Structures are given as C-alpha cells and as structure tokens.
Amino acid sequence: MRAIVVGLGVMGLPTARALAERGHDVVAIDRHGISAPAGSSAGMTRIFRLAHDRPGDIVLARKALDRWRALEAGSGETLLDHVGLVLRGEPVPRWVAAMRDAGVDVEECDPRTVFPELEARDEPGAFVPGDGVLFAQKGLAAMADAARAAGVEIATPERMRAAEATPAGVRIETDRRVLEADIAVLAVGPWAQELLAPLGLTLPLAPAIGQVSYWRGGAWERRPSLIDFPAPGRMGVYGLPTPGKGYKIGLDYGDEAAWDPEADAWAVRPGEEAENAAWVARHTPGLAGDGPHLTECCPWTLTPDNEYFIDRRGPFTVATGCSGHAFKFMPVIGELIADIAEGKPAWPEADVYGLDRMPADAPFARTATPMGERIGI
C-alpha cells in the first residue's frame, strides 16, 4: 500500500517507520519539523517508566523498553539513563500493587533514602530502580534515521491543509502539493480538532501548554525522576534530571488559554514559573536559591481519561491525545498504530484507545491551582 503519515512526533514518526519496514510506500510530513519547538515532542528529556497502575500500560512499557534498547544498539546513541523513579502520594500503594503483580522491581520506601533533598512527608512513597530518563531529542533523531533507512520520504516543513476520502483511498492537500494514497495516519497532536472536524470526527480534546523550569545543583543531575501526586491543596509535580541543564520540574497541569494553533514557539508564563519556584522552595529545601535558570514550554493534547485516541475510520487512522505521557511508548506505539492502519484489531493492552469510548462533549476534570482552574494529567 501507499501510506501518508501526517505529524512526525512520538506517534507519527515511529508509525511511518513501522509501515515502511512492512513494505509499504510511505510519505511522512510535518508542518514544523522533527523536534520543532512548536510541537509536543520537543525537548531534550522525558521520563521513562514501567511504573503504571494500569496493567496494559506496564505491558506496553516493557515492549517499549525492548525497542528503545534496539534503537540504541542500531543508532550507537545512549537513549536511556536508568536513574530510577520516585513516586510519592496517596496513589502509591495501588501503583505498587499493579507493578508487583506484573513482576516489576519496586521498593516501598521513604523517598528521601534515594532523593535526600525532598522534604519529610507522612505519606506513601516508592522507588522504581529500572525507570529513569529518555533522551528525547536523540531518540527522535534515531527514529528518523531508522525511518529514512526503511525508505520513508520525510518532508518538513510541509503543512496539511485538507484531507478527504476518495474511491481509491485518501487525498491530502498540503501547502506544497496534493498527495494521494491508500491510507493515511493523522498523528496531528494538538491540531487534531481543527484537522479532524472536516472528516466528521469530533473528539473530546483539550490542547494546552505545559511548562517546565530547570534548577541547577551538582547532585541534582543524578537524582531519580519524580512523580509527586496531587493532593488537596497541593499540585501534582513531575521532575527529571537533564544533563547540562539541571533538574527539570513541571507542574502537572496544562494551560488551555495559552494554546495558539498558529504559534511557532511558546512564551514563558511568569506566574507559572513563580509557582514552580514556590513548589521547589517548599518541597525541596535548599534548592530555591539555584534557579530557575531556564524555563521551556510545549503543547499537550489532553483527553478526559488521560488515554490516547488511536483508531481507524475508513482509510484514516487517528492517533492523538498524548495527555503528556506518550513519549515513553514511542518505539512500540508506532507498531500498534501501524497494525490498526493495516486493518488489524487493537492489541489487548491497547483496547482502551477507541474513538467511540466517550462522547465528544465528555467533561474534563478540572482542578483549582494558584494559576487558575486547570486540567490535570
């Protein structure tokens, strides 16, 4: 078959590679480019984790880990750093039970035994030693090289303007040409609402901008990654070391009002940067004087249940709804999207991603934060 893949982030790029490796003729386009600041897959690092509370996610994460290692071996690049992951908060016992049922190595502990800069807190904690950090930018570059080697035509920047089904398959109009193919994969991230609506696909999606700040300190760049679950009166926060930049801390909420579909980059929101600093001062004593020295933003595509939408309608396969946690699955998510694009059934561990699982007006859970009401992830 001839296939068109629109969007070359963590969903579209590995799908293009997988389809090409199966013998299909693949053209892949992206309006901004691979790792471009405007897209959801920008940045140097992401958390890698086997840690989940849904058994299917643990299965997918294990498959992804095997494929990350294969991508490392093929590229000659180090793409993973197993510095471990600290979990703390009320959901920890449920997550620990799910991991133990799946045979994942996890230790219930006071997080300060592995992350001494954290403040004392009387609530559950755990450490997952096999988790850690993905070098995201290098990972995308390695995946792009693998896609090209498989025969994918990668064209960037090239923007999809319109799409339609035809008797022979699909027609995609871009700002450069008209493409025709048997099938198309639309992995268009936060632009999904405007691009899918003309196809009669209306999904409950909320494009939003996430923001992270970096904190310096020698030991911090070797501390574990962190998921600090929200609690009444306390924001959810995630963190991870980023070599050369420091320790990255993000508030676990997206700002819908900051989304602009025509933006090429995202302005820092000083109020959120101040809240990041306030969290650090309160919850990581001794670090507050060291930053932040850098703040970055990127878009997320949020869904009401924090799961993806991956499903096929006619000749179109939709892959969207990162909800801020798609990167860890990149090498395996392309394979499952490619299966669906070929007309195969959804994998058992990925059967929660269907387009029909909720109505288009499904509500989002919103939380009061110092920055205003936000959708959490």
C-alpha distance (Angstrom), angle and dihedral (degrees) to the residues before:
residue distance angle dihedral
M1 . . .
R2 3.76 . .
A3 3.81 112.2 .
I4 3.79 134.6 -172.0
V5 3.80 119.0 -155.0
V6 3.79 116.4 -163.3
G7 3.80 115.1 -162.1
L8 3.81 124.2 31.3
G9 3.77 104.3 -148.3
V10 3.80 127.5 108.7
M11 3.81 92.8 -54.0
G12 3.79 104.3 38.2
L13 3.80 102.1 38.3
P14 3.83 97.6 55.4
T15 3.81 89.4 42.3
A16 3.80 90.3 56.4
R17 3.79 89.9 50.8
A18 3.81 93.5 47.1
L19 3.80 93.2 49.6
A20 3.80 92.1 47.8
E21 3.80 92.3 48.8
R22 3.81 87.7 54.7
G23 3.78 90.1 58.1
H24 3.80 101.5 -97.2
D25 3.81 123.4 137.8
V26 3.82 103.9 -116.6
V27 3.80 132.5 -167.8
A28 3.82 113.3 -175.2
I29 3.81 124.4 -168.9
D30 3.79 136.6 -179.1
R31 3.80 128.3 -173.7
H32 3.81 94.8 -139.0
G33 3.80 108.0 18.5
I34 3.78 138.3 -106.2
S35 3.84 112.3 -46.2
A36 3.81 91.0 0.5
P37 3.85 114.5 164.6
A38 3.82 92.1 -119.2
G39 3.80 93.8 62.3
S40 3.79 135.3 77.4
S41 3.81 94.3 -114.7
A42 3.81 97.6 60.7
G43 3.79 124.4 117.9
M44 3.78 139.1 65.2
T45 3.80 102.0 -95.4
R46 3.82 145.4 26.7
I47 3.80 133.5 177.8
F48 3.79 116.8 -95.5
R49 3.78 113.6 -156.6
L50 3.75 142.4 169.2
A51 3.81 83.5 -172.0
H52 3.81 110.1 110.9
D53 3.77 137.3 129.5
R54 3.82 95.3 -138.3
P55 3.81 111.0 79.3
G56 3.81 92.2 -145.2
D57 3.79 90.6 58.0
I58 3.79 90.5 53.6
V59 3.81 89.6 52.5
L60 3.81 90.8 50.3
A61 3.81 92.4 45.9
R62 3.80 91.3 53.0
K63 3.79 91.1 50.6
A64 3.79 89.6 47.0
L65 3.81 91.4 51.3
D66 3.80 91.1 55.8
R67 3.79 90.3 50.2
W68 3.80 93.6 45.9
R69 3.79 87.9 55.6
A70 3.80 90.9 49.4
L71 3.82 89.9 49.5
E72 3.81 88.7 50.7
A73 3.78 91.5 51.5
G74 3.78 92.5 47.9
S75 3.79 95.8 46.0
G76 3.80 99.9 38.9
E77 3.82 88.2 -132.3
T78 3.79 128.3 122.2
L79 3.81 104.2 -120.5
L80 3.81 102.0 165.5
D81 3.79 133.7 51.3
H82 3.80 113.6 -171.3
V83 3.80 98.3 -150.8
G84 3.82 90.1 144.1
L85 3.79 132.7 -118.1
V86 3.81 129.5 -101.5
L87 3.80 118.9 -150.0
R88 3.77 122.6 -169.9
G89 3.76 134.7 170.5
E90 3.80 142.4 58.7
P91 3.86 97.0 -51.3
V92 3.82 93.4 56.8
P93 3.84 98.0 96.2
R94 3.82 90.8 53.2
W95 3.80 91.4 49.2
V96 3.81 91.7 46.7
A97 3.81 91.2 51.3
A98 3.80 91.8 51.2
M99 3.79 92.2 48.4
R100 3.80 93.7 47.5
D101 3.81 90.5 49.3
A102 3.81 86.9 54.9
G103 3.80 94.6 45.4
V104 3.81 96.2 -111.2
D105 3.81 114.7 154.8
V106 3.83 106.5 -114.1
E107 3.80 132.8 157.0
E108 3.79 124.7 -154.2
C109 3.78 105.2 -141.3
D110 3.77 148.9 131.7
P111 3.83 100.2 -76.5
R112 3.81 89.8 -137.3
T113 3.80 89.8 72.8
V114 3.83 88.3 72.3
F115 3.81 99.7 19.0
P116 3.82 105.3 37.7
E117 3.81 95.6 175.9
L118 3.81 92.1 69.1
E119 3.78 117.9 99.9
A120 3.80 121.9 -110.4
R121 3.78 112.8 -92.8
D122 3.80 131.3 174.9
E123 3.80 99.2 -132.7
P124 3.81 138.5 92.2
G125 3.77 119.9 -66.6
A126 3.80 136.9 178.4
F127 3.79 141.3 -179.8
V128 3.82 125.2 -143.2
P129 3.83 105.3 -163.8
G130 3.81 96.7 -169.3
D131 3.80 94.4 57.8
G132 3.79 127.0 78.9
V133 3.80 139.6 113.1
L134 3.80 137.0 -10.4
F135 3.79 119.1 -153.7
A136 3.78 92.2 -133.4
Q137 3.78 102.4 -175.3
K138 3.80 92.4 48.7
G139 3.80 89.6 45.4
L140 3.79 92.7 55.5
A141 3.80 90.9 47.2
A142 3.81 90.7 51.3
M143 3.82 90.9 48.1
A144 3.82 90.7 49.2
D145 3.81 90.4 51.7
A146 3.81 90.0 49.7
A147 3.82 90.8 48.8
R148 3.80 92.4 51.1
A149 3.80 90.4 47.1
A150 3.81 88.2 53.8
G151 3.81 89.6 54.6
V152 3.82 103.0 -97.8
E153 3.80 115.3 154.7
I154 3.81 103.0 -137.1
A155 3.81 113.8 -162.6
T156 3.81 120.1 -176.1
P157 2.91 138.8 -159.5
E158 3.79 92.3 26.7
R159 3.77 121.4 133.8
M160 3.78 126.4 -150.8
R161 3.80 110.5 -130.7
A162 3.81 101.6 176.3
A163 3.79 141.8 -8.1
E164 3.78 133.4 -159.8
A165 3.77 140.1 171.7
T166 3.80 116.0 -113.5
P167 3.80 132.7 -170.3
A168 3.81 87.3 -99.9
G169 3.81 97.4 42.8
V170 3.80 126.2 -82.6
R171 3.77 140.6 -13.7
I172 3.81 120.1 -155.8
E173 3.79 120.0 -167.7
T174 3.80 114.0 -157.2
D175 3.78 133.4 177.8
R176 3.82 87.5 -96.9
R177 3.80 108.6 35.5
V178 3.80 149.3 -24.0
L179 3.80 116.6 -89.4
E180 3.80 125.4 -163.3
A181 3.79 126.4 -167.4
D182 3.79 145.4 147.3
I183 3.81 94.4 -104.1
A184 3.79 140.1 5.6
V185 3.81 132.5 -153.3
L186 3.79 113.2 -150.6
A187 3.80 106.7 -158.7
V188 3.78 92.6 161.5
G189 3.81 101.7 146.4
P190 3.81 117.0 -160.7
W191 3.81 91.2 1.3
A192 3.82 89.9 64.4
Q193 3.79 97.6 101.9
E194 3.79 95.8 58.1
L195 3.81 94.9 39.6
L196 3.81 98.4 44.2
A197 3.81 98.6 43.7
P198 3.85 94.4 75.6
L199 3.82 87.0 56.0
G200 3.81 90.3 56.4
L201 3.80 93.0 -105.8
T202 3.79 114.4 131.0
L203 3.79 115.5 173.8
P204 3.81 133.4 177.0
L205 3.80 98.1 -104.6
A206 3.78 130.4 150.6
P207 3.82 116.6 -164.1
A208 3.78 108.9 -152.4
I209 3.80 139.5 164.5
G210 3.79 120.9 -116.1
Q211 3.79 121.7 -159.9
V212 3.81 132.7 -157.8
S213 3.79 133.5 -173.1
Y214 3.80 129.0 -154.9
W215 3.80 125.6 -134.2
R216 3.78 124.9 -163.5
G217 3.76 129.9 -139.2
G218 3.79 129.1 124.6
A219 3.80 98.9 -116.6
W220 3.79 93.2 43.1
E221 3.77 93.9 72.7
R222 3.81 89.2 64.4
R223 3.80 98.7 43.6
P224 3.82 119.5 110.3
S225 3.76 123.9 -95.8
L226 3.80 114.1 -95.1
I227 3.79 140.0 -141.5
D228 3.79 110.7 -174.6
F229 3.80 106.7 -174.6
P230 3.81 119.6 -138.5
A231 3.79 120.8 -105.2
P232 3.80 133.9 179.5
G233 3.78 105.6 -60.7
R234 3.81 93.7 5.7
M235 3.79 129.3 90.9
G236 3.77 124.2 -130.0
V237 3.80 112.1 -110.6
Y238 3.80 136.3 -175.2
G239 3.79 129.1 -164.6
L240 3.78 142.0 179.9
P241 3.80 139.3 170.4
T242 3.80 117.7 -100.9
P243 3.82 112.5 -168.1
G244 3.78 112.4 -125.3
K245 3.80 93.1 13.3
G246 3.78 104.4 56.8
Y247 3.78 130.8 -126.9
K248 3.82 115.2 -19.6
I249 3.79 118.2 -143.2
G250 3.79 124.5 -176.0
L251 3.78 133.0 -178.2
D252 3.79 108.9 -124.0
Y253 3.79 96.0 -121.5
G254 3.79 136.7 88.5
D255 3.80 125.8 -137.5
E256 3.81 108.3 -133.1
A257 3.81 93.0 -174.9
A258 3.82 91.1 60.5
W259 3.82 94.0 59.4
D260 3.81 115.6 110.1
P261 3.83 116.5 172.7
E262 3.82 91.6 -152.7
A263 3.82 96.8 50.8
D264 3.80 121.1 117.0
A265 3.81 93.7 -165.7
W266 3.80 138.3 4.3
A267 3.78 129.9 -110.3
V268 3.79 118.5 -129.5
R269 3.81 113.7 -108.8
P270 3.82 105.8 -137.1
G271 3.81 93.7 -159.7
E272 3.79 91.8 58.2
E273 3.79 91.0 44.6
A274 3.82 87.8 54.9
E275 3.81 90.8 50.9
N276 3.80 89.3 50.2
A277 3.81 88.4 53.5
A278 3.81 91.2 47.3
W279 3.81 90.5 52.8
V280 3.79 91.7 49.7
A281 3.82 92.1 48.3
R282 3.78 91.7 51.7
H283 3.79 102.9 37.3
T284 3.82 104.4 30.3
P285 3.81 104.2 42.3
G286 3.78 115.9 -152.9
L287 3.80 97.6 23.1
A288 3.80 100.4 84.2
G289 3.81 94.9 89.0
D290 3.81 92.3 57.8
G291 3.79 100.7 70.3
P292 2.84 155.1 -128.1
H293 3.78 89.6 -101.3
L294 3.83 95.9 168.5
T295 3.80 136.4 23.6
E296 3.81 126.9 -168.9
C297 3.80 136.0 -176.6
C298 3.79 136.8 -157.1
P299 3.82 136.1 168.3
W300 3.78 126.7 -100.5
T301 3.80 128.2 -166.1
L302 3.78 107.0 -139.3
T303 3.81 127.5 -159.3
P304 3.82 127.9 -166.0
D305 3.82 93.3 -110.6
N306 3.84 97.0 33.4
E307 3.82 90.5 -118.1
Y308 3.80 126.8 120.8
F309 3.79 128.8 -105.6
I310 3.81 107.6 -127.4
D311 3.80 115.4 157.4
R312 3.80 143.4 116.8
R313 3.79 129.5 -110.6
G314 3.78 114.6 -177.9
P315 3.82 108.3 -50.4
F316 3.84 92.1 -18.7
T317 3.79 125.8 89.6
V318 3.79 114.7 -163.8
A319 3.81 120.0 -151.3
T320 3.78 114.9 174.5
G321 3.80 144.6 114.3
C322 3.81 103.9 85.9
S323 3.84 91.6 176.3
G324 3.79 87.3 -161.2
H325 3.80 97.1 -69.3
A326 3.82 110.5 75.6
F327 3.80 101.3 101.0
K328 3.79 97.6 80.7
F329 3.82 89.9 60.4
M330 3.82 96.3 49.4
P331 3.82 102.5 118.8
V332 3.81 94.4 43.9
I333 3.80 98.8 37.3
G334 3.80 89.4 64.2
E335 3.79 90.2 57.6
L336 3.79 94.6 50.9
I337 3.84 91.6 45.9
A338 3.81 89.8 49.1
D339 3.82 89.9 52.5
I340 3.80 91.1 52.5
A341 3.82 91.3 46.2
E342 3.81 88.5 53.8
G343 3.81 89.8 53.3
K344 3.80 98.1 -103.8
P345 3.83 121.3 139.5
A346 3.79 121.7 -94.6
W347 3.78 115.8 -90.6
P348 3.83 113.4 -101.6
E349 3.81 91.3 -116.2
A350 3.83 90.5 50.1
D351 3.81 100.0 44.3
V352 3.83 91.9 110.7
Y353 3.83 93.6 72.2
G354 3.83 99.5 78.2
L355 3.80 121.1 136.3
D356 3.81 92.8 -130.6
R357 3.79 98.9 53.2
M358 3.81 93.0 101.4
P359 3.80 138.1 12.3
A360 3.79 122.4 -95.4
D361 3.81 90.2 -109.8
A362 3.81 95.3 51.1
P363 3.82 108.2 146.5
F364 3.78 125.6 -114.5
A365 3.79 121.7 -134.6
R366 3.79 107.4 -116.5
T367 3.76 127.5 -162.9
A368 3.78 131.8 -158.5
T369 3.81 110.5 -118.1
P370 3.81 133.0 168.9
M371 3.83 86.4 -100.3
G372 3.80 92.3 54.8
E373 3.79 131.8 -94.3
R374 3.80 111.6 -23.3
I375 3.80 140.9 174.9
G376 3.79 109.7 -113.7
I377 3.80 126.2 -145.9
